[in-house]
Amino acid sequence: MRDEFPVLPPPFSEGIYPCSQCHASMEINRNKRILNEHTSIKLQHAEAMRWCLDCHNPENRNKLRLYNGELIDFGRSYLLCGECHGNVFRDWKAGIHGKR
């Protein structure tokens, strides 16, 4: 699939990408908890209702997981955002939100 809307990759300020370099050898822990290992990665999006593995693929942390199970690269994260934020996604595709 062609990349319709190129976006910048997420800012991995800790130098920890690709994620699976560490997570591939770890047991998957789906319990919501404080992430002491990643001090600069903080969930700031519906944090009372969401957890990292709601969007990140637990088996391959270098991918995001859509509701239908499709795995996507971080550069196509807008598809994941659009699953919950359809109206904003529609406007974003039209350029109203500046594709950010």
N, C-alpha and C positions, 0 to 999 in steps of 0.2 A: 504494500500500500504506500502510495506517495505521501510525503509529509506535506499536508495542505497548509499548515500554519506553523512555520518553524519558530520555536521558542528556545530561550536560553536554558541550559541545564540548571538544576537547582544549585544553590551556592553551598557546596560541601566544604565549609570553612575549616573543619577539623582534618581535612585531607583523608577522609575515610571512605571515599568511593573508589572502586566498587564495593558495595556493602557486603556482598557475598564472600569477599576475601576472608572476613571474620565469621560471618553468620553461617556459612555453609557447614562448618564443623560444630555448631552449637545446636543444642536441643531447642525445638520451637516452644516458646513459652507464650501462650495466648493471654495470660493474665495481665490485666491493666495494673501498672505499677509505675513508680518513679524510676526514670532511666538515669541512674547515676553514672553509667558508662559514657553517655553522650550529653555533656553539660551544655553544649550550644544547640542541641536539637530539642526543641520544646514544641509540643503539640499546642498550637494556638488557634485551633479551629474546632469549635464545638467540643472542647476538651472534656466536658461533663458527659457527653454522649459517645464520643469516638475514641478509638484506640488505633495505634499504628497499623495493626494488621487488618483493619477495616479497608485499607487502601493498598498497603504494601503486600506483595505476594510473600507468604511465609517460607515457601520452598526456594524461591530465588529472589533475594532482596534487591537485586538490580532491576527488577521489574515491578510495575504497578499492576493491580488486578481489577479489571472491570467487573461489574455486577454479574455479567454472563460468564465470567471465568477467563475471558480473553486477557492475555498478558500484553502490556504495552511498555514502551520505553518511557523514561522520565520526560523526554522531549515531546511526548504526546500526552502529557498530563492533563491537558485541556479536555480530553475525552472523559477522563475520570471526573473532573470537576463538573462537567456538563450533566453527569448522571443525576446529581442532586440539585444543580443550579441551572436548569434548562433555560430559563428566561435570560439570565446573565450570559450564559454560553451563546445563545442566539445573538445577543447584542454584541458580544465579544467578537464573534465571527464576522459581524458586519463592521467592526472597527470602532464601535462606540466606547468600549473600555480600553482601547489602546493596546490590545493583545498583550496584557500583562498578567 
